Amino acid sequence: VQLQASGGGLVQPGGSLRLSCVASGFTLEYYAIGWFRQAPGREREGVSCMKISDSSPYYADSVKGRFTISRDHAKNTVYLQMNSLKPEDTAVYYCARAFEAVVHPTASPDSKFREEEYDVWGQGTQLTVSS
């Protein structure tokens, strides 16, 4: 059972990039996937999450309107499309798995990104936004 995040790189401000999170050893359909990021010197924070069974997304205020989470059922993969990137988006990005109840619409924003609820983590991929 593992997640593999990829797709990071160096992007200019205002640019776009898409991260991928490939699941192996389990089927995404019964879980939720969250994207987190950790910038240098800062705590890891939740960015976006999705209940896979109904593709219902949730976004942190800092990325709302710029980032889009989606999934490809056939590829057992979740994506994070990032547009209008800013230098403050620079971080290592991680994907992680949780039971879908964690991201239920009635769950509080803090609980949706409570790290102890996520049991499988990808290795992280670096995004650098700089001119």
Rosetta constraint file for C-alpha pairs under 8 A:
AtomPair CA 1 CA 23 HARMONIC 7.64 0.50
AtomPair CA 1 CA 24 HARMONIC 5.69 0.50
AtomPair CA 1 CA 25 HARMONIC 4.24 0.50
AtomPair CA 1 CA 26 HARMONIC 6.11 0.50
AtomPair CA 1 CA 120 HARMONIC 7.75 0.50
AtomPair CA 2 CA 23 HARMONIC 5.98 0.50
AtomPair CA 2 CA 24 HARMONIC 5.44 0.50
AtomPair CA 2 CA 25 HARMONIC 6.49 0.50
AtomPair CA 2 CA 120 HARMONIC 6.54 0.50
AtomPair CA 2 CA 121 HARMONIC 7.25 0.50
AtomPair CA 2 CA 122 HARMONIC 6.91 0.50
AtomPair CA 3 CA 21 HARMONIC 6.28 0.50
AtomPair CA 3 CA 22 HARMONIC 5.57 0.50
AtomPair CA 3 CA 23 HARMONIC 4.65 0.50
AtomPair CA 3 CA 24 HARMONIC 6.41 0.50
AtomPair CA 3 CA 95 HARMONIC 7.19 0.50
AtomPair CA 3 CA 96 HARMONIC 7.13 0.50
AtomPair CA 3 CA 120 HARMONIC 7.01 0.50
AtomPair CA 3 CA 121 HARMONIC 6.15 0.50
AtomPair CA 3 CA 122 HARMONIC 4.57 0.50
AtomPair CA 3 CA 123 HARMONIC 7.65 0.50
AtomPair CA 4 CA 20 HARMONIC 7.87 0.50
AtomPair CA 4 CA 21 HARMONIC 5.38 0.50
AtomPair CA 4 CA 22 HARMONIC 5.16 0.50
AtomPair CA 4 CA 23 HARMONIC 6.62 0.50
AtomPair CA 4 CA 95 HARMONIC 7.83 0.50
AtomPair CA 4 CA 122 HARMONIC 4.92 0.50
AtomPair CA 4 CA 123 HARMONIC 6.38 0.50
AtomPair CA 4 CA 124 HARMONIC 7.88 0.50
AtomPair CA 5 CA 19 HARMONIC 7.03 0.50
AtomPair CA 5 CA 20 HARMONIC 5.55 0.50
AtomPair CA 5 CA 21 HARMONIC 4.37 0.50
AtomPair CA 5 CA 22 HARMONIC 6.54 0.50
AtomPair CA 5 CA 93 HARMONIC 7.93 0.50
AtomPair CA 5 CA 94 HARMONIC 6.55 0.50
AtomPair CA 5 CA 95 HARMONIC 6.36 0.50
AtomPair CA 5 CA 122 HARMONIC 5.61 0.50
AtomPair CA 5 CA 123 HARMONIC 6.41 0.50
AtomPair CA 5 CA 124 HARMONIC 5.82 0.50
AtomPair CA 5 CA 125 HARMONIC 6.10 0.50
AtomPair CA 6 CA 19 HARMONIC 5.77 0.50
AtomPair CA 6 CA 20 HARMONIC 5.32 0.50
AtomPair CA 6 CA 21 HARMONIC 6.57 0.50
AtomPair CA 6 CA 124 HARMONIC 7.41 0.50
AtomPair CA 6 CA 125 HARMONIC 5.53 0.50
AtomPair CA 7 CA 17 HARMONIC 7.49 0.50
AtomPair CA 7 CA 18 HARMONIC 6.21 0.50
AtomPair CA 7 CA 19 HARMONIC 4.56 0.50
AtomPair CA 7 CA 20 HARMONIC 6.06 0.50
AtomPair CA 7 CA 125 HARMONIC 6.87 0.50
AtomPair CA 8 CA 17 HARMONIC 7.45 0.50
AtomPair CA 8 CA 18 HARMONIC 7.70 0.50
AtomPair CA 8 CA 19 HARMONIC 6.32 0.50
AtomPair CA 8 CA 93 HARMONIC 7.98 0.50
AtomPair CA 8 CA 125 HARMONIC 5.22 0.50
AtomPair CA 8 CA 126 HARMONIC 5.02 0.50
AtomPair CA 8 CA 127 HARMONIC 4.78 0.50
AtomPair CA 8 CA 128 HARMONIC 7.83 0.50
AtomPair CA 9 CA 126 HARMONIC 6.18 0.50
AtomPair CA 9 CA 127 HARMONIC 5.01 0.50
AtomPair CA 9 CA 128 HARMONIC 6.12 0.50
AtomPair CA 10 CA 127 HARMONIC 6.16 0.50
AtomPair CA 10 CA 128 HARMONIC 4.76 0.50
AtomPair CA 10 CA 129 HARMONIC 5.90 0.50
AtomPair CA 10 CA 130 HARMONIC 7.08 0.50
AtomPair CA 11 CA 15 HARMONIC 5.98 0.50
AtomPair CA 11 CA 16 HARMONIC 7.16 0.50
AtomPair CA 11 CA 17 HARMONIC 7.55 0.50
AtomPair CA 11 CA 85 HARMONIC 7.86 0.50
AtomPair CA 11 CA 127 HARMONIC 7.66 0.50
AtomPair CA 11 CA 128 HARMONIC 6.22 0.50
AtomPair CA 11 CA 129 HARMONIC 4.87 0.50
AtomPair CA 11 CA 130 HARMONIC 6.25 0.50
AtomPair CA 11 CA 131 HARMONIC 7.65 0.50
AtomPair CA 12 CA 85 HARMONIC 7.61 0.50
AtomPair CA 12 CA 129 HARMONIC 5.39 0.50
AtomPair CA 12 CA 130 HARMONIC 5.01 0.50
AtomPair CA 12 CA 131 HARMONIC 4.98 0.50
AtomPair CA 13 CA 84 HARMONIC 7.01 0.50
AtomPair CA 13 CA 85 HARMONIC 5.35 0.50
AtomPair CA 13 CA 86 HARMONIC 5.09 0.50
AtomPair CA 13 CA 87 HARMONIC 6.34 0.50
AtomPair CA 13 CA 129 HARMONIC 5.76 0.50
AtomPair CA 13 CA 130 HARMONIC 5.98 0.50
AtomPair CA 13 CA 131 HARMONIC 6.48 0.50
AtomPair CA 14 CA 83 HARMONIC 7.02 0.50
AtomPair CA 14 CA 84 HARMONIC 4.18 0.50
AtomPair CA 14 CA 85 HARMONIC 4.82 0.50
AtomPair CA 14 CA 86 HARMONIC 6.38 0.50
AtomPair CA 15 CA 83 HARMONIC 6.13 0.50
AtomPair CA 15 CA 84 HARMONIC 5.51 0.50
AtomPair CA 15 CA 85 HARMONIC 5.45 0.50
AtomPair CA 16 CA 81 HARMONIC 7.46 0.50
AtomPair CA 16 CA 82 HARMONIC 5.41 0.50
AtomPair CA 16 CA 83 HARMONIC 4.35 0.50
AtomPair CA 16 CA 84 HARMONIC 6.25 0.50
AtomPair CA 16 CA 85 HARMONIC 6.22 0.50
AtomPair CA 17 CA 81 HARMONIC 6.12 0.50
AtomPair CA 17 CA 82 HARMONIC 5.29 0.50
AtomPair CA 17 CA 83 HARMONIC 6.72 0.50
AtomPair CA 18 CA 79 HARMONIC 6.65 0.50
AtomPair CA 18 CA 80 HARMONIC 5.54 0.50
AtomPair CA 18 CA 81 HARMONIC 4.34 0.50
AtomPair CA 18 CA 82 HARMONIC 5.88 0.50
AtomPair CA 19 CA 79 HARMONIC 5.50 0.50
AtomPair CA 19 CA 80 HARMONIC 5.01 0.50
AtomPair CA 19 CA 81 HARMONIC 6.42 0.50
AtomPair CA 19 CA 82 HARMONIC 7.91 0.50
AtomPair CA 20 CA 77 HARMONIC 6.71 0.50
AtomPair CA 20 CA 78 HARMONIC 5.91 0.50
AtomPair CA 20 CA 79 HARMONIC 4.57 0.50
AtomPair CA 20 CA 80 HARMONIC 6.53 0.50
AtomPair CA 21 CA 77 HARMONIC 5.44 0.50
AtomPair CA 21 CA 78 HARMONIC 5.08 0.50
AtomPair CA 21 CA 79 HARMONIC 6.14 0.50
AtomPair CA 21 CA 95 HARMONIC 6.31 0.50
AtomPair CA 21 CA 122 HARMONIC 7.67 0.50
AtomPair CA 22 CA 75 HARMONIC 7.59 0.50
AtomPair CA 22 CA 76 HARMONIC 6.15 0.50
AtomPair CA 22 CA 77 HARMONIC 4.44 0.50
AtomPair CA 22 CA 78 HARMONIC 6.60 0.50
AtomPair CA 23 CA 27 HARMONIC 7.34 0.50
AtomPair CA 23 CA 28 HARMONIC 6.95 0.50
AtomPair CA 23 CA 76 HARMONIC 5.73 0.50
AtomPair CA 23 CA 77 HARMONIC 6.03 0.50
AtomPair CA 24 CA 76 HARMONIC 7.65 0.50
AtomPair CA 27 CA 31 HARMONIC 7.96 0.50
AtomPair CA 27 CA 76 HARMONIC 6.78 0.50
AtomPair CA 28 CA 32 HARMONIC 7.36 0.50
AtomPair CA 28 CA 52 HARMONIC 6.50 0.50
AtomPair CA 28 CA 73 HARMONIC 7.84 0.50
AtomPair CA 28 CA 76 HARMONIC 6.15 0.50
AtomPair CA 28 CA 77 HARMONIC 7.82 0.50
AtomPair CA 29 CA 52 HARMONIC 5.37 0.50
AtomPair CA 29 CA 53 HARMONIC 5.19 0.50
AtomPair CA 29 CA 73 HARMONIC 7.77 0.50
AtomPair CA 30 CA 52 HARMONIC 6.84 0.50
AtomPair CA 30 CA 53 HARMONIC 6.36 0.50
AtomPair CA 30 CA 99 HARMONIC 7.29 0.50
AtomPair CA 30 CA 100 HARMONIC 6.81 0.50
AtomPair CA 31 CA 51 HARMONIC 6.48 0.50
AtomPair CA 31 CA 52 HARMONIC 6.02 0.50
AtomPair CA 31 CA 53 HARMONIC 7.41 0.50
AtomPair CA 31 CA 97 HARMONIC 6.69 0.50
AtomPair CA 31 CA 98 HARMONIC 5.85 0.50
AtomPair CA 31 CA 99 HARMONIC 4.78 0.50
AtomPair CA 31 CA 100 HARMONIC 4.70 0.50
AtomPair CA 32 CA 49 HARMONIC 6.94 0.50
AtomPair CA 32 CA 50 HARMONIC 5.43 0.50
AtomPair CA 32 CA 51 HARMONIC 4.38 0.50
AtomPair CA 32 CA 52 HARMONIC 5.43 0.50
AtomPair CA 32 CA 97 HARMONIC 5.82 0.50
AtomPair CA 32 CA 98 HARMONIC 5.12 0.50
AtomPair CA 32 CA 99 HARMONIC 5.66 0.50
AtomPair CA 32 CA 100 HARMONIC 4.57 0.50
AtomPair CA 32 CA 101 HARMONIC 7.98 0.50
AtomPair CA 32 CA 102 HARMONIC 7.53 0.50
AtomPair CA 32 CA 103 HARMONIC 6.84 0.50
AtomPair CA 33 CA 49 HARMONIC 5.52 0.50
AtomPair CA 33 CA 50 HARMONIC 5.50 0.50
AtomPair CA 33 CA 51 HARMONIC 6.80 0.50
AtomPair CA 33 CA 52 HARMONIC 7.18 0.50
AtomPair CA 33 CA 78 HARMONIC 7.52 0.50
AtomPair CA 33 CA 95 HARMONIC 6.71 0.50
AtomPair CA 33 CA 96 HARMONIC 5.60 0.50
AtomPair CA 33 CA 97 HARMONIC 4.75 0.50
AtomPair CA 33 CA 98 HARMONIC 6.22 0.50
AtomPair CA 34 CA 46 HARMONIC 7.24 0.50
AtomPair CA 34 CA 47 HARMONIC 7.49 0.50
AtomPair CA 34 CA 48 HARMONIC 5.71 0.50
AtomPair CA 34 CA 49 HARMONIC 3.98 0.50
AtomPair CA 34 CA 50 HARMONIC 6.44 0.50
AtomPair CA 34 CA 95 HARMONIC 5.55 0.50
AtomPair CA 34 CA 96 HARMONIC 5.28 0.50
AtomPair CA 34 CA 97 HARMONIC 6.44 0.50
AtomPair CA 34 CA 98 HARMONIC 7.60 0.50
AtomPair CA 34 CA 113 HARMONIC 7.38 0.50
AtomPair CA 35 CA 46 HARMONIC 6.18 0.50
AtomPair CA 35 CA 47 HARMONIC 5.48 0.50
AtomPair CA 35 CA 48 HARMONIC 5.20 0.50
AtomPair CA 35 CA 49 HARMONIC 6.01 0.50
AtomPair CA 35 CA 80 HARMONIC 7.77 0.50
AtomPair CA 35 CA 93 HARMONIC 6.87 0.50
AtomPair CA 35 CA 94 HARMONIC 5.63 0.50
AtomPair CA 35 CA 95 HARMONIC 4.48 0.50
AtomPair CA 35 CA 96 HARMONIC 6.51 0.50
AtomPair CA 36 CA 44 HARMONIC 6.58 0.50
AtomPair CA 36 CA 45 HARMONIC 5.44 0.50
AtomPair CA 36 CA 46 HARMONIC 4.32 0.50
AtomPair CA 36 CA 47 HARMONIC 5.17 0.50
AtomPair CA 36 CA 48 HARMONIC 7.12 0.50
AtomPair CA 36 CA 93 HARMONIC 5.66 0.50
AtomPair CA 36 CA 94 HARMONIC 5.08 0.50
AtomPair CA 36 CA 95 HARMONIC 6.20 0.50
AtomPair CA 36 CA 96 HARMONIC 7.81 0.50
AtomPair CA 37 CA 44 HARMONIC 5.43 0.50
AtomPair CA 37 CA 45 HARMONIC 5.51 0.50
AtomPair CA 37 CA 46 HARMONIC 6.53 0.50
AtomPair CA 37 CA 47 HARMONIC 6.81 0.50
AtomPair CA 37 CA 91 HARMONIC 5.75 0.50
AtomPair CA 37 CA 92 HARMONIC 5.38 0.50
AtomPair CA 37 CA 93 HARMONIC 4.26 0.50
AtomPair CA 37 CA 94 HARMONIC 5.93 0.50
AtomPair CA 38 CA 42 HARMONIC 6.30 0.50
AtomPair CA 38 CA 43 HARMONIC 5.99 0.50
AtomPair CA 38 CA 44 HARMONIC 4.22 0.50
AtomPair CA 38 CA 45 HARMONIC 6.36 0.50
AtomPair CA 38 CA 91 HARMONIC 5.12 0.50
AtomPair CA 38 CA 92 HARMONIC 5.27 0.50
AtomPair CA 38 CA 93 HARMONIC 6.60 0.50
AtomPair CA 39 CA 43 HARMONIC 7.27 0.50
AtomPair CA 39 CA 44 HARMONIC 7.22 0.50
AtomPair CA 39 CA 89 HARMONIC 8.00 0.50
AtomPair CA 39 CA 90 HARMONIC 6.30 0.50
AtomPair CA 39 CA 91 HARMONIC 4.12 0.50
AtomPair CA 39 CA 92 HARMONIC 6.38 0.50
AtomPair CA 40 CA 91 HARMONIC 6.93 0.50
AtomPair CA 45 CA 113 HARMONIC 7.60 0.50
AtomPair CA 46 CA 60 HARMONIC 6.86 0.50
AtomPair CA 46 CA 113 HARMONIC 5.29 0.50
AtomPair CA 47 CA 59 HARMONIC 5.96 0.50
AtomPair CA 47 CA 60 HARMONIC 5.17 0.50
AtomPair CA 47 CA 62 HARMONIC 7.79 0.50
AtomPair CA 47 CA 63 HARMONIC 6.90 0.50
AtomPair CA 48 CA 57 HARMONIC 7.18 0.50
AtomPair CA 48 CA 58 HARMONIC 5.46 0.50
AtomPair CA 48 CA 59 HARMONIC 4.39 0.50
AtomPair CA 48 CA 60 HARMONIC 6.08 0.50
AtomPair CA 48 CA 69 HARMONIC 6.89 0.50
AtomPair CA 49 CA 57 HARMONIC 5.82 0.50
AtomPair CA 49 CA 58 HARMONIC 5.28 0.50
AtomPair CA 49 CA 59 HARMONIC 6.70 0.50
AtomPair CA 49 CA 69 HARMONIC 7.26 0.50
AtomPair CA 49 CA 103 HARMONIC 7.04 0.50
AtomPair CA 49 CA 112 HARMONIC 7.59 0.50
AtomPair CA 49 CA 113 HARMONIC 7.92 0.50
AtomPair CA 50 CA 55 HARMONIC 5.95 0.50
AtomPair CA 50 CA 56 HARMONIC 5.45 0.50
AtomPair CA 50 CA 57 HARMONIC 4.43 0.50
AtomPair CA 50 CA 58 HARMONIC 6.23 0.50
AtomPair CA 50 CA 69 HARMONIC 7.10 0.50
AtomPair CA 50 CA 70 HARMONIC 7.83 0.50
AtomPair CA 50 CA 103 HARMONIC 6.88 0.50
AtomPair CA 51 CA 55 HARMONIC 5.47 0.50
AtomPair CA 51 CA 56 HARMONIC 5.41 0.50
AtomPair CA 51 CA 57 HARMONIC 6.76 0.50
AtomPair CA 51 CA 100 HARMONIC 5.46 0.50
AtomPair CA 51 CA 103 HARMONIC 6.24 0.50
AtomPair CA 51 CA 104 HARMONIC 7.36 0.50
AtomPair CA 52 CA 56 HARMONIC 7.12 0.50
AtomPair CA 52 CA 71 HARMONIC 7.45 0.50
AtomPair CA 52 CA 100 HARMONIC 7.53 0.50
AtomPair CA 55 CA 70 HARMONIC 7.11 0.50
AtomPair CA 55 CA 71 HARMONIC 7.44 0.50
AtomPair CA 57 CA 69 HARMONIC 6.61 0.50
AtomPair CA 57 CA 70 HARMONIC 7.98 0.50
AtomPair CA 58 CA 103 HARMONIC 7.95 0.50
AtomPair CA 59 CA 63 HARMONIC 6.52 0.50
AtomPair CA 59 CA 64 HARMONIC 5.53 0.50
AtomPair CA 59 CA 67 HARMONIC 7.86 0.50
AtomPair CA 60 CA 64 HARMONIC 6.11 0.50
AtomPair CA 63 CA 67 HARMONIC 5.61 0.50
AtomPair CA 66 CA 82 HARMONIC 6.10 0.50
AtomPair CA 66 CA 83 HARMONIC 5.12 0.50
AtomPair CA 66 CA 84 HARMONIC 6.09 0.50
AtomPair CA 66 CA 85 HARMONIC 7.72 0.50
AtomPair CA 67 CA 80 HARMONIC 6.66 0.50
AtomPair CA 67 CA 81 HARMONIC 5.48 0.50
AtomPair CA 67 CA 82 HARMONIC 4.48 0.50
AtomPair CA 67 CA 83 HARMONIC 6.03 0.50
AtomPair CA 68 CA 79 HARMONIC 7.98 0.50
AtomPair CA 68 CA 80 HARMONIC 5.66 0.50
AtomPair CA 68 CA 81 HARMONIC 5.02 0.50
AtomPair CA 68 CA 82 HARMONIC 6.59 0.50
AtomPair CA 69 CA 78 HARMONIC 7.16 0.50
AtomPair CA 69 CA 79 HARMONIC 5.62 0.50
AtomPair CA 69 CA 80 HARMONIC 4.60 0.50
AtomPair CA 69 CA 81 HARMONIC 6.33 0.50
AtomPair CA 70 CA 78 HARMONIC 5.72 0.50
AtomPair CA 70 CA 79 HARMONIC 5.22 0.50
AtomPair CA 70 CA 80 HARMONIC 6.58 0.50
AtomPair CA 70 CA 81 HARMONIC 7.99 0.50
AtomPair CA 71 CA 76 HARMONIC 7.52 0.50
AtomPair CA 71 CA 77 HARMONIC 5.68 0.50
AtomPair CA 71 CA 78 HARMONIC 4.18 0.50
AtomPair CA 71 CA 79 HARMONIC 5.85 0.50
AtomPair CA 72 CA 76 HARMONIC 5.95 0.50
AtomPair CA 72 CA 77 HARMONIC 5.32 0.50
AtomPair CA 72 CA 78 HARMONIC 6.31 0.50
AtomPair CA 73 CA 77 HARMONIC 6.74 0.50
AtomPair CA 85 CA 89 HARMONIC 6.49 0.50
AtomPair CA 85 CA 129 HARMONIC 6.78 0.50
AtomPair CA 86 CA 90 HARMONIC 7.58 0.50
AtomPair CA 86 CA 129 HARMONIC 6.15 0.50
AtomPair CA 87 CA 128 HARMONIC 7.34 0.50
AtomPair CA 87 CA 129 HARMONIC 4.70 0.50
AtomPair CA 87 CA 130 HARMONIC 5.85 0.50
AtomPair CA 88 CA 129 HARMONIC 7.57 0.50
AtomPair CA 89 CA 127 HARMONIC 7.55 0.50
AtomPair CA 89 CA 128 HARMONIC 7.50 0.50
AtomPair CA 89 CA 129 HARMONIC 6.69 0.50
AtomPair CA 90 CA 126 HARMONIC 7.76 0.50
AtomPair CA 90 CA 127 HARMONIC 5.34 0.50
AtomPair CA 90 CA 128 HARMONIC 4.58 0.50
AtomPair CA 90 CA 129 HARMONIC 5.42 0.50
AtomPair CA 91 CA 126 HARMONIC 6.02 0.50
AtomPair CA 91 CA 127 HARMONIC 5.52 0.50
AtomPair CA 91 CA 128 HARMONIC 6.63 0.50
AtomPair CA 92 CA 124 HARMONIC 5.80 0.50
AtomPair CA 92 CA 125 HARMONIC 5.33 0.50
AtomPair CA 92 CA 126 HARMONIC 4.28 0.50
AtomPair CA 92 CA 127 HARMONIC 6.02 0.50
AtomPair CA 93 CA 124 HARMONIC 5.17 0.50
AtomPair CA 93 CA 125 HARMONIC 5.20 0.50
AtomPair CA 93 CA 126 HARMONIC 6.15 0.50
AtomPair CA 93 CA 127 HARMONIC 7.08 0.50
AtomPair CA 94 CA 121 HARMONIC 6.97 0.50
AtomPair CA 94 CA 122 HARMONIC 5.77 0.50
AtomPair CA 94 CA 123 HARMONIC 6.56 0.50
AtomPair CA 94 CA 124 HARMONIC 4.40 0.50
AtomPair CA 94 CA 125 HARMONIC 6.61 0.50
AtomPair CA 95 CA 121 HARMONIC 5.96 0.50
AtomPair CA 95 CA 122 HARMONIC 5.40 0.50
AtomPair CA 95 CA 124 HARMONIC 7.25 0.50
AtomPair CA 96 CA 118 HARMONIC 5.96 0.50
AtomPair CA 96 CA 119 HARMONIC 7.16 0.50
AtomPair CA 96 CA 120 HARMONIC 5.44 0.50
AtomPair CA 96 CA 121 HARMONIC 4.27 0.50
AtomPair CA 96 CA 122 HARMONIC 6.10 0.50
AtomPair CA 97 CA 118 HARMONIC 5.16 0.50
AtomPair CA 97 CA 119 HARMONIC 5.93 0.50
AtomPair CA 97 CA 120 HARMONIC 5.19 0.50
AtomPair CA 97 CA 121 HARMONIC 6.60 0.50
AtomPair CA 98 CA 102 HARMONIC 6.59 0.50
AtomPair CA 98 CA 117 HARMONIC 5.93 0.50
AtomPair CA 98 CA 118 HARMONIC 4.42 0.50
AtomPair CA 98 CA 119 HARMONIC 6.15 0.50
AtomPair CA 98 CA 120 HARMONIC 7.54 0.50
AtomPair CA 99 CA 117 HARMONIC 7.70 0.50
AtomPair CA 99 CA 118 HARMONIC 7.67 0.50
AtomPair CA 100 CA 104 HARMONIC 6.66 0.50
AtomPair CA 102 CA 107 HARMONIC 6.87 0.50
AtomPair CA 102 CA 111 HARMONIC 6.90 0.50
AtomPair CA 102 CA 112 HARMONIC 5.50 0.50
AtomPair CA 102 CA 117 HARMONIC 7.06 0.50
AtomPair CA 103 CA 107 HARMONIC 6.20 0.50
AtomPair CA 103 CA 111 HARMONIC 7.79 0.50
AtomPair CA 103 CA 112 HARMONIC 4.93 0.50
AtomPair CA 104 CA 112 HARMONIC 7.84 0.50
AtomPair CA 107 CA 111 HARMONIC 6.28 0.50
AtomPair CA 107 CA 112 HARMONIC 6.37 0.50
AtomPair CA 108 CA 112 HARMONIC 6.35 0.50
AtomPair CA 109 CA 113 HARMONIC 6.92 0.50
AtomPair CA 110 CA 114 HARMONIC 6.24 0.50
AtomPair CA 113 CA 117 HARMONIC 7.88 0.50
AtomPair CA 114 CA 118 HARMONIC 7.44 0.50
